[in-house]
Amino acid sequence: MSKTEKKQIKNSILMIAGMLCLLIGLNTVTELVKYPALIVSLASFLYMIFGFVMDATHQLSSAKKENSK
């Protein structure tokens, strides 16, 4: 399994966990469950955005290296 495939699997699992926590946080549950679930879903969303930006910059730098050759 390549590094890219492992990254995609990790991001898919993270997305599912974040959506599950968001679903739990938006339902009528106690505050002890609601707010931590919303924080976890927000953190997973921000981490996914970070991963997307890092992947985009990596692809841009790879394309720039190929064009300079």
C-alpha positions, -999 to +999 in steps of 0.1 A: +000+000+000+015+033-010+018+064+011-009+082-008-034+054-002-026+053+035-032+091+037-065+087+018-077+060+042-067+080+072-085+111+059-116+090+051-117+076+087-111+111+101-140+125+080-164+098+091-154+103+128-158+141+125-193+137+109-203+113+136-192+137+163-210+165+146-241+144+144-238+136+181-231+173+190-261+186+170-286+163+187-303+169+220-278+153+244-263+164+277-237+192+276-210+167+288-213+149+255-224+177+232-196+203+235-167+178+234-182+161+203-185+195+186-149+203+194-137+170+181-157+175+149-142+210+145-107+198+151-111+170+125-124+195+100-095+218+106-070+189+103-086+179+070-083+215+057-046+215+068-040+181+050-057+195+018-035+226+019-003+206+025-012+182-004-020+211-027+014+228-019+032+195-024+016+191-058+024+226-068+060+222-058+062+189-077+048+205-108+071+234-105+101+211-103+090+191-134+086+224-154+120+236-144+137+205-158 
